């Protein structure tokens, strides 16, 4: 099929024979770009991707936040310490600050002022540091306690 695609003028053809990359005697392998494409079923996708690159793979297939079928694919942001290219804190989705919000507390129809508002705000910040997602129930518990 690769030869057929090339006969039609396609010079950049990707063929994925699934497990052929792990067989020692793949004819013609020296003339192709080897790619890695690992799923994270047992938590080894990133490690296997790095090992594949170390062993000569010139293309690595990765995703953001392990998005993909089953348990996802190798996660691009996990290799930042190896690449020397750190993910910026304000980078959408994967940056450390992506879901941090500190513009104050929205009061949901309640009227707080002065020390009472300040105390509530600091209790809110304390909960926000412990939880990734603040629910309406969390806010109600803060207001009512």
C-alpha positions as CSV (number, residue, x, y, z in Angstrom):
1,X,0.0,0.0,0.0
2,X,2.9,2.3,0.7
3,X,4.2,1.7,-2.8
4,X,0.8,2.3,-4.3
5,X,0.4,5.6,-2.4
6,X,3.8,6.7,-3.6
7,X,2.9,5.8,-7.2
8,X,0.0,8.3,-6.9
9,X,2.5,11.0,-6.0
10,X,2.2,10.9,-2.2
11,X,5.8,11.3,-0.9
12,X,4.9,11.4,2.8
13,X,3.2,8.2,3.7
14,X,2.6,6.8,7.2
15,X,2.1,3.1,7.6
16,X,1.3,1.7,11.0
17,X,1.8,-2.1,11.2
18,X,1.0,-2.1,14.9
19,X,3.6,-4.5,16.5
20,X,6.1,-4.7,13.6
21,X,8.4,-2.2,15.3
22,X,9.2,-4.7,18.1
23,X,10.3,-7.5,15.7
24,X,14.0,-7.7,15.2
25,X,14.0,-8.6,11.4
26,X,11.8,-6.0,9.7
27,X,13.0,-5.8,6.1
28,X,13.8,-2.3,4.8
29,X,13.6,-0.7,8.2
30,X,16.7,1.3,7.5
31,X,14.9,3.3,4.8
32,X,12.0,4.5,6.9
33,X,11.3,6.9,9.7
34,X,10.4,4.9,12.8
35,X,7.6,6.4,14.9
36,X,6.4,5.6,18.4
37,X,2.7,5.4,19.3
38,X,2.1,4.1,22.8
39,X,-1.1,3.8,24.8
40,X,-0.9,4.3,28.6
41,X,-2.7,1.2,29.6
42,X,-0.1,0.3,32.3
43,X,1.3,3.8,32.9
44,X,4.4,3.3,30.7
45,X,3.5,5.3,27.5
46,X,5.8,8.2,28.2
47,X,8.7,6.0,29.3
48,X,8.3,3.8,26.2
49,X,8.2,6.9,24.0
50,X,11.4,8.2,25.4
51,X,13.1,4.8,25.1
52,X,11.9,4.6,21.5
53,X,13.5,7.9,20.8
54,X,16.6,6.8,22.5
55,X,16.8,3.7,20.3
56,X,16.4,5.7,17.1
57,X,12.7,6.6,16.5
58,X,12.7,9.9,14.7
59,X,9.0,10.6,15.2
60,X,7.0,10.4,18.5
61,X,3.2,10.5,18.6
62,X,2.0,12.1,21.8
63,X,-1.1,13.9,23.1
64,X,-2.0,16.6,25.6
65,X,-3.0,15.2,29.0
66,X,-3.0,11.6,27.6
67,X,-6.1,12.1,25.5
68,X,-6.7,9.1,23.4
69,X,-8.5,5.7,23.3
70,X,-8.3,3.3,26.2
71,X,-6.0,4.9,28.8
72,X,-4.8,7.5,26.4
73,X,-1.5,8.0,24.7
74,X,1.9,9.3,25.8
75,X,1.5,12.7,27.4
76,X,3.5,15.5,25.9
77,X,3.7,17.6,29.0
78,X,5.3,14.7,30.9
79,X,8.5,15.0,28.8
80,X,9.2,18.6,29.7
81,X,11.9,17.8,32.2
82,X,13.7,15.7,29.5
83,X,13.3,18.3,26.7
84,X,14.4,21.3,28.8
85,X,11.3,23.1,27.5
86,X,9.2,23.7,30.5
87,X,5.5,24.1,30.2
88,X,4.6,27.7,30.9
89,X,2.4,28.2,34.0
90,X,-0.2,30.1,31.9
91,X,-0.3,27.5,29.1
92,X,-3.9,26.5,28.4
93,X,-5.1,23.1,29.8
94,X,-1.7,21.9,31.1
95,X,-0.1,25.0,32.7
96,X,0.0,25.1,36.5
97,X,-2.2,28.3,36.5
98,X,-4.7,27.1,33.9
99,X,-7.5,26.6,36.3
100,X,-6.4,28.9,39.1
101,X,-8.8,31.8,39.7
102,X,-8.0,34.5,42.3
103,X,-10.1,37.5,41.3
104,X,-12.1,37.5,44.5
105,X,-15.2,35.8,45.7
106,X,-18.5,36.1,43.9
107,X,-21.1,36.4,46.6
108,X,-24.1,34.5,45.1
109,X,-26.7,37.0,46.4
110,X,-25.3,37.2,49.9
111,X,-24.2,40.5,51.4
112,X,-20.8,40.4,53.2
113,X,-18.6,43.3,54.1
114,X,-15.5,44.1,56.1
115,X,-14.0,41.5,58.4
116,X,-16.8,39.0,57.6
117,X,-16.1,39.2,53.9
118,X,-12.4,39.0,54.5
119,X,-12.7,35.9,56.8
120,X,-15.0,34.2,54.2
121,X,-12.5,34.9,51.4
122,X,-9.6,33.4,53.3
123,X,-11.7,30.3,54.2
124,X,-12.5,30.0,50.5
125,X,-8.8,30.3,49.5
126,X,-8.0,27.6,52.0
127,X,-10.6,25.2,50.5
128,X,-9.4,26.2,47.0
129,X,-5.9,25.2,47.8
130,X,-7.0,21.7,48.9
131,X,-9.5,21.0,46.1
132,X,-9.1,21.2,42.3
133,X,-12.8,22.0,41.8
134,X,-15.0,24.1,44.1
135,X,-18.6,23.1,43.9
136,X,-21.8,25.0,44.8
137,X,-22.1,22.8,47.9
138,X,-18.6,23.9,49.0
139,X,-19.6,27.5,48.6
140,X,-22.9,27.0,50.5
141,X,-21.0,25.3,53.3
142,X,-18.6,28.3,53.5
143,X,-21.4,30.8,53.6
144,X,-23.5,29.0,56.1
145,X,-20.7,28.1,58.6
